[in-house]
Amino acid sequence: MNRVITLDELIDTLETNGEVSITNGIKELFIQVVDDKDGYSYVSSTNEEFGSSREAVEWAIEKMNGIKNIVTFE
């Protein structure tokens, strides 16, 4: 039985580690925190920029076609 990954768990990992990598077994997305002159922003491996960790993680989940399709994250 697979453990269910939660949105909050992904956000916490991003905020704690400064980055998160997720995969659905085929596609992998990476998001990292960038400390710029205006504060923190979040940038994906596809060069998308986000103003909050929640916005970045929600975008990644959408790209994976839902949280249930994410098989691993770190």
N, C-alpha and C positions, 0 to 999 in steps of 0.2 A: 504494500500500500504506500503510495506516494504522499509525502507531507505537503500540505497546502501552503503555498507562499502567499503572504499578505502584502498589500500595498504599503502598510506602515513598516513592515520588515525591510522592504526594499529601500524606502526612504531613510530609515534609520541606518542602514548599511552605507548608503551614499553619504549621509551627513557625518557618520562616524569615521569612515575610511577615506573620505574625499573622492571616492570613485565607486562605481558598481559596474559589473559586467554581467549581462544576462544572455542566455541562449535558449532557443527552443529546439535544439538538436540539429538545426540546419543553419539558422541565422544567428549571429551574435551582435549585440549592441553594447556599447561602452559609454558611460557618462562620467564626467569628472567635474569637480569643482574648480573654478578659476577665480582667483582673487585679483580683481582688476581695480582700477582707480575709483569706481563707483560702488565697490563692495563685492559681494560674491555673485557669480553667475554660474550656470551649469551648461556644459557643452557636450554634445554627443559625438560619437565616432563618425557621424554623417554630417558634422558641422552645424547641427541645429543648436540654437542658443535659447536658454530658458532663464526666467527670473527667479524661479524657486525649485527646490528639490522635488516637491510634489508635482509641479508641472512637468518636469523632466521625466520623472518615473511614470506618470500617467501617459505621456507621449510614447515611451518605450513599450509599455504594456499594450497600447493600441497597435504599435508596429508589430508586436508579437501575436496579434489577433486575440488578445485576452490573457489574463494572468494564469489561467489554467494551462496554457501552452508553454509556459516557462518551465524548463526542466532543471536548469541550474542557475545559480547566481553566486557571485563572490564579490 
